[in-house]
Amino acid sequence: MSTIPLTKRGAEKLKEELHRLKTVERHAVIEAIAEARAQGDLSENAEYEAAKDKQGFIEGRILEIEGKLAAAKIINPAELDAGGRVVFGATVELEDEDSGKRVTYQIVGDDEADLKLGLVSISSPIARALIGKEVGDVAVVRAPGGERGYEIINVQYK
């Protein structure tokens, strides 16, 4: 199995979700199944079917998270020394060559990505274009909307 890169923060979020699923969600769905069973005929019991479906989802998600954590390579950006290059975990300030607008992104694992928070997935077009570049370089991003150039203004490891 290949390793899955995660920031320390991303690994903690997955661990919290796993804990919640095992201690809260799993018990709630077991109670819901027991209540639905108490209502009698299970063949026409929509609540029972919904609870069983939810149980399947919860158990599947638990297995998925456990697998990801087992295969995770946890990277603490503050401990990186990449010589100013953009690497996984780096926070990068960019300037759009066309508009002059500045944006800041941190390159994170797929499960951590949230564009609203400035967290972009390592597998996204912008992250792939940035990896290995340094301050002053221009990254050309090939996205569905066309090509855009971004100058790298600053790279931090925090």
N, C-alpha and C positions, 0 to 999 in steps of 0.2 A: 504494500500500500504506500502511495506517495505521501509526503508530508504536506500539511495544510498550514500555510503561514497565518499567524494570528498575532495581533498586538496583545500586550498584557491586558489592556482594557477589554479587548474583544473576548479573550479567554475568560475573564471574570464574568462578563455578561452571559456567556454560554453556560458557565457553571451555575450562575444564579437562576437561569431559565431551567436548567436541569433539576436543580433543587426544588424549584416551585412546582415543576411537573410531577416530581416524585412525591413530594410531601403534601401538596394541596390539590392539584388537578386530578391526580390518580385517585385519591380518596373520595373526592367529590363525585367523580363519574361512577365509582363503585356504589356509592350511596344512591345515585340516580338509577342505576340498573336494579338495585334491590327494591327501590320504590316502585319501579315499573313492573317488576315481577310480581309484586304484591297485588297489583291490579288485576291479575288473572291471565286470560288468554293472550299469550305472547305473539301469536300469529298475526293479530291485527292491532298490535300495540305500537303506535308511532313513537311514543316516548322511549320505549325499550329499544327500538331500532336506532333512534337518534343517539341514545346513550351508548349503545354498542359501537356505533360509527365513531363517536367522539373518543371512546376508549381506544379504538384502533389507531386513531390519529395520534393520541397522546403517547401510546406505546411505541409507535413508529418514530415520533419525534425524539423520544428518549433514546432509542437506539441510534438515531442519526447523530444526536449531540454527543453521545458517548463515543461513537466512532470518530467524530471530528476531533474531540479532545484527545483521544488516544493517538491520533495521527498528527496532532498539532505540533508545530515548531513555534514556540512563543518567543516573540521578538520584542524587546524593550527598546523603543527608539532612542531613549536617553543614553543607552549604552553603546550606540552605534558610532563608529568612526569610519565613515565612507569617503573621507577626503573631499567633502563638498559635493559628491555625486548624489543624484536622486536614487534612492533605494527604497525597498519596502519599509514602511513606517515613517518615512521622511515627511515633513510638512513643507510644502512648496508654495511660494508666492509667485504668481504668474501675471503677465500683462498681455492682454489680447492685442496683437499687432494691428488689427483693423480699428478697433474701438478705443483702445487705450485703457479699457476697464481692467482693474486688478481683481484677482480672485486668489484665495488660499485654499489648498486641498491637502489632506493627509492621505497617503496611500496605505490602505488597510486590506484585510482579508475580505473575501466575498460576503461572509456573514455579517461583517461589521459595517458595510457600505451604507451611507445615508447622505445623499447629496445635499440635503437641507442643512446638515451639520458640517459640510465640507469634507466628508469622508468618502473617498472614491475607491472602488474595488481595484485590486491589483490586476484584474483581468479586463478592466474597462479600456476603451481606446485611448483615453487621455493618459492613464497610468502607463500603459504600454509605450506610449510615445515619450514619456518623461524619464523612464528608467534608464540610468546610466548617464544622463545629461548633467551639466553643471551650470552654475550661475553664468548668465550671459548667452547661453545656448538658446536656440529657438527650436521648440518641439512642434512638429507638424502633426496635427491630430486629424486622422481620417475617420470621420463620423458620418452617420447617415445624412446629416445636413450639409455635407461637403467638408473640404479641408479648411482648417484654421491654424494659424501660427500663434504660438504663445512663447514669449520670451521669459526665461526663468530669471526672476528678480532676486530670490532668496531661497535657501534650502536650510532647514533646521531639523534637528533630531531631538524632539522633546516628547 
